[in-house]
């Protein structure tokens, strides 16, 4: 993991960075493993209140490493080479390994902010989609690039994109694989904010989130995630069930008292 992804945790904020900068943070098997390892570590860390995911070097992530394409085209490929005999095999709950590298951020109980710069292409774009929010630098370029290689997007992108952008936009970008810039991405709904220094902006947001009731923040994420896949009756009931769990809890009372007394909250 140490030569692919770095992790530091300070004041409830997990700073996760892709550090394969010499390859523009391209996704090889070791990168997939490292991303998942970090995600699973954070999932069980109750001290973490928000995650910031970024990439070092010239780009966030240039997509799948070319070596993986060669392995996938090998008729004798096997799990020993890091390529499963079939992607239909579920290796991580509802997902396979490449899917889970993006989906694990959706399964984390705390918010995740992705910081984009340079390029986010193919699998790198889908990796960013796994975050709750995406802050991007001016000039960032993106692409649903899989059609270039005769493939379909298969890292959970189809399940996440449909909640962010219009169906016809997703289809046009998927069918053509064309590059689109950060201004289009903002218009489409794939980018949350365009910032001259997106990492600094993401950290500022993370600091604010980390000062809020962590029980409510985690409940917010569950509610918003589940609402995407529930009908309206189930969604309304989920709101009520979660709110009943939070109202009157120690951290909720502390949030009220801190606001009334004009002081920083001391959440547990």
SEGUDO-910392 format. One line per 10 residues: number of its first residue (from 1); their letters; for each residue z, y, x of N, C-alpha, C. Coordinates in steps of 0.02 Angstrom, whole numbers, plus 50000, padded with zeros to 5 digits. Each point is the difference from the previous one (the first is absolute). Layout:
// SEGUDO-910392
NUM) A) Z,Y,X,Z,Y,X,Z,Y,X ~ ...
//
This chain:
// SEGUDO-910392
1) XXXXXXXXXX) 50000,49940,50041,50000,50060,49959,50000,50063,50043 ~ 50034,49998,50056,50012,50061,50039,49937,50032,50028 ~ 49946,49962,50007,49939,50029,50026,49950,50017,49945 ~ 50022,49995,49937,49957,50016,49943,50031,50053,49954 ~ 50065,49994,49988,50034,50045,49953,50068,50018,50028 ~ 50017,50064,49995,50067,50022,50020,50040,50020,49939 ~ 50066,49994,50005,50045,50017,49945,50061,50035,50027 ~ 50016,50058,49972,50063,50033,50015,50029,50024,49934 ~ 50066,49998,49994,50034,50020,49938,50053,50052,50016 ~ 49994,50057,49968,50048,50054,50010,50014,50035,49934
11) XXXXXXXXXX) 50064,50007,49984,50022,50036,49940,49965,49974,49937 ~ 49993,49935,49996,49971,49969,49940,49924,50000,49998 ~ 49967,50027,50051,49927,50003,50002,49973,49951,50051 ~ 49958,49954,49978,49968,49952,50045,49932,50028,50022 ~ 49993,50010,50064,49938,50025,50030,49961,49940,50027 ~ 49947,49980,49964,49960,49942,50018,49933,50024,50027 ~ 49981,49977,50059,49938,50024,50031,49958,49941,50025 ~ 49936,50002,49983,49952,49953,50030,49986,50026,50070 ~ 50008,49958,50050,49997,50023,50069,49946,49965,50041 ~ 49951,49973,49967,49942,49970,50035,49946,50054,50009
21) XXXXXXXXXX) 50020,50055,50030,49957,50059,50002,49935,49990,50039 ~ 50001,49954,50049,49939,49989,50039,49945,49968,49959 ~ 50018,49971,49942,49953,49969,49954,49998,50036,49933 ~ 50023,50063,50000,50003,50040,49939,50039,49964,49945 ~ 50052,49963,50024,50045,49963,49955,49964,49950,49956 ~ 49947,49970,50026,49962,49950,49962,50045,49940,49984 ~ 49983,49967,49945,50041,49946,49974,49978,49933,50027 ~ 50038,49973,50048,49990,49931,50022,50058,49959,49973 ~ 50002,49936,50015,50052,49957,49972,50070,50022,50021 ~ 50006,50023,50063,50065,50023,50024,50022,50063,49963
31) XXXXXXXXXX) 49951,50044,49983,50016,50060,49963,50022,49983,49929 ~ 49965,49954,49968,50021,49977,49933,50071,49973,50003 ~ 50014,49958,50048,50067,49970,50006,50053,50053,50011 ~ 49985,50049,50044,50048,50052,50016,50014,50045,49940 ~ 49948,50018,49963,50009,50042,49941,50044,49965,49949 ~ 49985,49937,49988,50040,49962,49952,50072,49991,50023 ~ 50008,49987,50064,50068,49991,50027,50042,50063,49989 ~ 49971,50058,50015,50036,50063,49990,50015,50011,49926 ~ 49950,49988,49958,50010,50009,49929,50055,49957,49972 ~ 50001,49936,50020,50052,49955,49976,50069,50019,50027
41) XXXXXXXXXX) 50002,50025,50061,50064,50024,50028,50027,50059,49959 ~ 49956,50046,49983,50022,50060,49963,50020,49983,49928 ~ 49968,49951,49972,50014,49982,49930,50073,49984,49989 ~ 50033,49971,50049,50070,49979,49993,50049,50048,50033 ~ 49976,50058,50022,50044,50048,50034,50021,50054,49952 ~ 50061,49995,49975,50024,50048,49950,50015,50068,50029 ~ 49999,50006,50066,50012,50066,50030,49937,50043,49998 ~ 49942,49969,49988,49937,50037,50000,49986,50028,49931 ~ 49987,50064,49996,49987,50033,49936,49928,50020,49990 ~ 49963,50005,50054,49929,50018,49996,49966,49979,50064
51) XXXXXXXXXX) 49935,49983,49996,49961,49977,50057,49941,50047,50011 ~ 49986,50017,50063,49941,50037,50018,49957,49955,50044 ~ 49939,49987,49979,49954,49954,50034,49943,50040,50029 ~ 49990,49996,50066,49947,50039,50033,49968,49958,50055 ~ 49949,50028,50031,49967,49967,50056,49995,50046,50059 ~ 50011,49973,50060,49995,50040,50061,49928,50001,50025 ~ 49985,50050,50042,49933,50005,50029,49953,50040,49956 ~ 49936,49980,50001,49947,50039,49968,49992,49986,49926 ~ 50032,49948,49974,49988,49981,49931,50061,49966,49969 ~ 50003,50002,49934,50050,49960,49965,49985,49926,50008
61) XXXXXXXXXX) 49940,49980,49979,49980,49930,50008,49925,49994,49986 ~ 49964,49972,50049,49927,49994,49995,49978,49938,49963 ~ 50046,49962,49971,49982,49941,49962,50007,49935,50039 ~ 49965,49949,49977,50007,49934,50029,49970,49997,50070 ~ 50036,49969,50046,49976,49990,50068,49937,49957,49999 ~ 49951,50018,50040,49937,49963,50001,50009,49926,50017 ~ 50052,49986,50039,50013,49930,50017,50016,49959,49939 ~ 50030,50031,49949,50015,49964,49939,49937,49982,49961 ~ 49949,50044,50003,49937,49985,49967,49969,49938,50032 ~ 50001,49997,50066,49971,49943,50035,50036,49935,49981
71) XXXXXXXXXX) 50066,50004,49996,50039,49941,49982,49986,49978,49929 ~ 49993,50050,49955,49988,49984,49929,49932,49967,49991 ~ 49952,50018,50043,49933,49971,49995,49995,49932,50032 ~ 50052,49978,50035,50000,49936,50035,50010,49944,49949 ~ 49952,49956,49991,50008,49946,49951,50056,49953,50016 ~ 50023,50000,50062,50055,49957,50020,50067,50037,50001 ~ 50001,50061,49970,50061,50040,50000,50056,49962,49966 ~ 50060,50010,50026,50059,49967,49972,50059,50047,50005 ~ 50055,49979,49970,50060,50041,50002,50025,50006,50072 ~ 49982,49954,50044,50021,50005,50070,49969,50061,50034
81) XXXXXXXXXX) 49941,50021,49975,49967,50059,50028,50019,50063,49962 ~ 50048,49995,49955,50022,50058,49962,49958,50013,49938 ~ 49952,49956,49985,49957,50009,49941,50013,49942,49953 ~ 50029,50013,49941,50014,49945,49954,49935,49968,49977 ~ 50003,49935,49985,49940,49966,49977,49976,50029,49933 ~ 50044,50028,49961,49982,50034,49939,50048,50058,49987 ~ 49972,50056,49981,50043,50058,49985,50036,49992,49934 ~ 49979,49951,49961,50035,49987,49937,50070,49973,50011 ~ 50013,49973,50059,50067,49975,50015,50050,50058,50000 ~ 50051,49994,49959,50052,50052,49996,50052,49986,50054
91) XXXXXXXXXX) 50006,50045,50048,50047,49991,50055,50061,50046,49995 ~ 49995,50052,49959,50054,50049,49994,50009,50018,49927 ~ 50033,49956,49963,50011,50013,49929,49935,49999,49961 ~ 49981,50057,49971,49939,50004,49961,49939,50014,50042 ~ 50009,50008,50066,49946,50023,50044,49988,49953,50058 ~ 49941,50009,50032,49989,49968,50064,50021,50050,50055 ~ 49993,49980,50063,50025,50044,50054,49966,50068,50002 ~ 49933,50005,50002,49970,50067,50002,50019,50043,49940 ~ 50002,49971,49940,50021,50037,49941,50071,50026,50008 ~ 50043,49957,50027,50071,50018,50003,50013,50056,50051
101) XXXXXXXXXX) 49957,50008,50049,50008,50055,50048,49998,50067,49964 ~ 49961,50004,49946,49998,50060,49959,50051,49997,49943 ~ 50006,49942,49969,50043,49994,49940,50074,50002,50017 ~ 50019,49982,50061,50071,50000,50017,50031,50069,49990 ~ 49960,50053,50011,50027,50068,49990,50013,50014,49927 ~ 49962,49968,49956,50012,50005,49928,50064,49963,49981 ~ 50015,49947,50036,50059,49960,49983,50065,50028,50030 ~ 49995,50047,50047,50061,50031,50026,50034,50037,49944 ~ 50066,49999,49997,50036,50034,49946,50004,50075,50009 ~ 49983,50025,50059,50003,50072,50013,49930,50030,50006
111) XXXXXXXXXX) 49992,50065,49991,49933,50031,50005,49971,49996,50071 ~ 49934,49997,50003,49964,49998,50063,49948,50056,50000 ~ 49999,50039,50053,49950,50053,50008,49955,49981,50058 ~ 49935,49993,49988,49952,49987,50053,49972,50066,50026 ~ 49992,50004,50066,49975,50060,50033,49933,49983,50031 ~ 49946,50033,49977,49933,49982,50020,49969,50055,50044 ~ 49964,49978,50051,49961,50045,50041,49943,49961,50031 ~ 49950,50035,50024,49943,49965,50030,49960,49962,49948 ~ 50012,49935,49997,49966,49958,49950,50049,49951,49969 ~ 49985,49981,49938,50034,49945,49966,49944,49961,49966
121) XXXXXXXXXX) 49977,49947,50033,49939,49965,49979,50014,49929,49979 ~ 49967,49978,49947,50005,49930,49979,50071,49979,49989 ~ 50022,49951,50040,50069,49976,49995,50051,50054,50015 ~ 49982,50048,50043,50045,50055,50015,50010,50045,49940 ~ 49946,50011,49961,50005,50039,49939,50044,49964,49949 ~ 49991,49934,49994,50041,49962,49953,50073,49998,50021 ~ 50011,49997,50066,50068,50002,50025,50035,50065,49977 ~ 49964,50056,50005,50027,50064,49979,50014,50001,49925 ~ 49957,49966,49961,50009,49999,49928,50066,49967,49980 ~ 50026,49956,50044,50063,49967,49984,50059,50046,49997
131) XXXXXXXXXX) 49994,50059,50030,50055,50049,49999,50004,50033,49932 ~ 50058,50031,49987,50009,50037,49937,49961,50065,50001 ~ 49995,50031,50059,49966,50064,50008,49962,49999,50066 ~ 49948,50043,50003,49959,50004,50061,49990,50074,50017 ~ 50026,50020,50059,49989,50067,50026,49947,49994,50055 ~ 49949,50043,49997,49944,49993,50047,49986,50065,50036 ~ 49976,49994,50062,49980,50057,50040,49930,50022,49982 ~ 49984,50064,50006,49931,50022,49991,49953,49960,50046 ~ 49941,49984,49974,49952,49963,50040,50006,49925,49997 ~ 50052,49975,49967,50008,49927,49994,49942,49972,49959
141) XXXXXXXXXX) 49972,49944,50023,49946,49967,49965,50022,49930,49977 ~ 49975,49980,49943,50019,49936,49970,49939,49963,49974 ~ 50008,49936,49990,49945,49960,49972,50027,49933,49974 ~ 49974,49980,49944,50009,49931,49977,49941,49962,50031 ~ 50009,49980,50062,49945,49982,50044,49978,49928,49996 ~ 50034,49959,49961,49987,49928,50003,49927,49981,49986 ~ 49965,50039,49957,49931,49982,49984,49955,50003,50061 ~ 50019,50040,50050,49961,50003,50062,49994,49932,50032 ~ 50052,49960,49992,50001,49933,50030,49985,49946,49948 ~ 49975,50021,49941,49983,49951,49949,50060,49972,49965
151) XXXXXXXXXX) 50055,50037,49999,50063,49975,49973,50024,50044,49942 ~ 50054,49980,49968,50033,50039,49948,50068,50023,50026 ~ 50027,50056,49974,50068,50020,50020,50049,49948,49977 ~ 50041,49974,50046,50043,49943,49983,50071,50007,50028 ~ 50021,50062,50013,50069,50011,50024,50040,50038,49947 ~ 49996,49976,49938,50037,50028,49943,49970,50065,49975 ~ 49946,50023,50031,49971,50064,49981,49978,50004,49928 ~ 49970,49946,49974,49975,50002,49931,50056,50008,49950 ~ 50059,49975,50017,50057,50005,49954,50034,50068,50003 ~ 49993,50035,50056,50033,50065,50007,49953,50057,49983
161) XXXXXXXXXX) 49936,49996,50021,49953,50054,49989,49992,50018,49926 ~ 50003,49949,49957,49987,50012,49929,50053,50043,49967 ~ 50058,50008,50033,50052,50044,49974,49997,50069,50031 ~ 49953,50012,50046,49996,50063,50035,49937,50040,49983 ~ 49944,49966,49992,49935,50034,49992,49963,49972,49940 ~ 49949,50037,49979,49958,49978,49944,49962,49937,50018 ~ 49986,49960,49951,49965,49937,50011,49931,50011,50031 ~ 49962,50050,49976,49933,50009,50027,50002,50024,50072 ~ 50051,50039,50018,50007,50023,50070,50014,49940,50045 ~ 50046,49957,49978,50016,49940,50040,49939,49956,50009
171) XXXXXXXXXX) 49961,49992,49946,49941,49958,50004,49948,50029,50048 ~ 49988,50066,49995,49950,50031,50045,50021,49992,50073 ~ 50063,50013,50015,50024,49995,50069,50000,49927,50025 ~ 50014,49954,49955,50002,49929,50019,49930,49973,50010 ~ 49954,50018,49956,49931,49974,50004,49963,50028,50060 ~ 50015,50062,50020,49963,50032,50054,50035,49997,50067 ~ 50067,49999,49999,50038,50001,50063,49995,50066,50036 ~ 49977,50053,49967,49988,50063,50034,50065,50032,50022 ~ 49995,50039,50053,50056,50040,50024,50014,50057,49951 ~ 50063,50015,49989,50018,50060,49963,50056,50036,50036
181) XXXXXXXXXX) 49999,50066,49994,50047,50040,50038,50065,50011,49962 ~ 50046,50033,50032,50067,50007,49971,50000,50042,49937 ~ 49953,50049,49996,49997,50041,49940,49977,49960,49940 ~ 49951,49955,50010,49980,49955,49946,50057,49953,49982 ~ 50034,49974,50051,50055,49953,49987,50054,50033,49958 ~ 50014,50064,50013,50049,50036,49960,49975,50007,49929 ~ 49937,50016,49992,49971,50007,49933,50001,49934,49962 ~ 49984,49946,50035,49998,49934,49968,50069,49976,49979 ~ 50052,50020,50037,50067,49976,49987,50027,49953,50052 ~ 49962,49989,50054,50023,49955,50053,50048,50033,50048
191) XXXXXXXXXX) 49997,50066,50006,50044,50038,50044,50046,50044,49959 ~ 50063,50003,50019,50049,50040,49964,49998,50073,50021 ~ 49999,50012,50066,49999,50067,50027,49959,50001,50064 ~ 49967,50057,50013,49966,50013,50064,50043,50050,50038 ~ 50021,49982,50060,50046,50041,50039,49975,50006,50072 ~ 50007,50060,50029,49981,50010,50070,50039,49953,50045 ~ 50063,49989,49984,50042,49952,50036,50029,49952,49949 ~ 49962,49949,49982,50023,49955,49946,50063,49961,50017 ~ 50011,49985,50064,50061,49964,50019,50061,50043,49989 ~ 49996,50063,50020,50056,50046,49989,50013,50009,49925
201) XXXXXXXXXX) 49947,50007,49961,50007,50008,49928,50031,49938,49968 ~ 49978,49941,50023,50028,49938,49974,50074,49994,50017 ~ 50018,50019,50061,50070,49996,50019,50042,50049,49959 ~ 49972,50058,49985,50037,50049,49959,50012,49972,49930 ~ 49950,49968,49971,50009,49968,49935,50050,49943,50005 ~ 49995,49961,50054,50046,49944,50009,50072,50023,50005 ~ 50012,50054,50036,50068,50027,50006,50027,50018,49931 ~ 49958,50032,49959,50022,50019,49933,50016,49938,49958 ~ 49955,49951,50001,50012,49938,49961,50064,49966,50022 ~ 50012,50001,50066,50059,49966,50027,50066,50032,49979
211) XXXXXXXXXX) 49997,50061,49973,50061,50033,49976,50012,49989,49926 ~ 49955,49966,49966,50007,49986,49928,50037,49934,49990 ~ 50024,49989,49939,50035,49938,49983,49955,49940,50016 ~ 50018,49959,50049,49957,49944,50019,49991,49949,49944 ~ 50050,49993,49957,49993,49954,49943,49945,50024,49953 ~ 49999,50065,49987,49949,50028,49956,49931,49997,50031 ~ 49996,50014,50065,49935,49998,50034,49971,49930,49998 ~ 50041,49950,50014,49975,49931,49998,49982,49979,49929 ~ 50039,50024,49951,49984,49985,49931,49935,50035,49979 ~ 49990,50062,50025,49938,50035,49986,49940,49960,50024
221) XXXXXXXXXX) 50006,49972,50061,49943,49963,50028,49987,49937,49958 ~ 50052,49964,49982,49990,49940,49959,49968,50018,49933 ~ 50025,50053,49969,49975,50021,49935,49927,50019,50004 ~ 49982,50040,50050,49931,50023,50006,49952,49944,50020 ~ 50024,49954,50043,49959,49943,50019,49987,49953,49941 ~ 50054,49983,49965,49994,49953,49945,49961,50029,49941 ~ 50006,50066,49991,49966,50033,49944,49924,49992,50004 ~ 49974,49991,50060,49928,49992,50009,49974,49936,49968 ~ 50044,49952,49990,49978,49935,49977,50034,49978,49935 ~ 50032,50046,49965,50034,49985,49938,49965,50034,49941
231) XXXXXXXXXX) 50007,49972,49940,49976,50037,49942,50052,50053,49982 ~ 49983,50044,49952,50044,50057,49986,50068,49980,49975 ~ 50004,49947,49960,50065,49977,49974,50045,49976,50057 ~ 49971,49960,50045,50038,49976,50057,50020,50057,50046 ~ 49954,50048,50009,50015,50057,50044,50056,50043,49974 ~ 50001,50013,49935,50054,50040,49970,50067,49964,50006 ~ 49998,49934,49990,50062,49962,50005,50026,50000,50072 ~ 49954,49994,50049,50020,50000,50070,50035,50065,50019 ~ 49973,50057,49976,50033,50064,50012,50073,49997,49978 ~ 50011,49975,49940,50067,49999,49971,50046,49953,50038
241) XXXXXXXXXX) 49975,49941,50017,50041,49951,50036,50022,50027,50067 ~ 49954,50030,50037,50017,50026,50066,50047,50059,49995 ~ 49989,50044,49952,50044,50058,49993,50071,49978,49982 ~ 50006,49950,49957,50067,49974,49983,50036,49974,50061 ~ 49963,49972,50048,50030,49974,50061,50025,50056,50045 ~ 49968,50058,49997,50016,50054,50046,50053,50047,49973 ~ 49996,50016,49936,50047,50049,49971,50072,49978,50010 ~ 50040,50044,50026,50071,49986,50011,50016,49961,50063 ~ 49949,49983,50039,50012,49965,50063,50028,50050,50051 ~ 50035,49976,50051,50031,50045,50049,49951,50050,50031
251) XXXXXXXXXX) 49942,49977,50020,49952,50046,50031,49972,50050,49950 ~ 49993,49981,49937,49976,50047,49950,50052,50054,49986 ~ 50063,49979,49998,50054,50049,49990,50005,50046,50061 ~ 49991,49973,50059,50001,50041,50061,49943,50050,50000 ~ 49942,49981,49975,49944,50047,49995,50017,50059,49956 ~ 50032,49987,49944,50019,50053,49954,50052,50046,50032 ~ 50052,49970,50030,50054,50039,50029,49974,50043,50058 ~ 49956,49972,50041,49973,50038,50057,49961,50061,49975 ~ 49961,49991,49947,49963,50056,49972,50047,50053,49971 ~ 50050,49979,49964,50047,50047,49969,50041,50037,50052
261) XXXXXXXX) 50016,49966,50055,50043,50030,50052,49959,50033,50055 ~ 49935,49997,49996,49957,50032,50050,50008,49973,50070 ~ 50005,49934,50007,50009,49969,50065,49952,49942,50010 ~ 49997,49975,50061,49958,49942,50013,50034,49938,49971 ~ 49960,49957,49970,50027,49939,49970,50018,49949,50054 ~ 50049,49959,49985,50021,49946,50045,49989,49934,49964 ~ 49938,49977,50003,49982,49939,49964,50019,49938,50040 ~ 50012,49946,49966,50017,49936,50031,49951,49947,49979
//
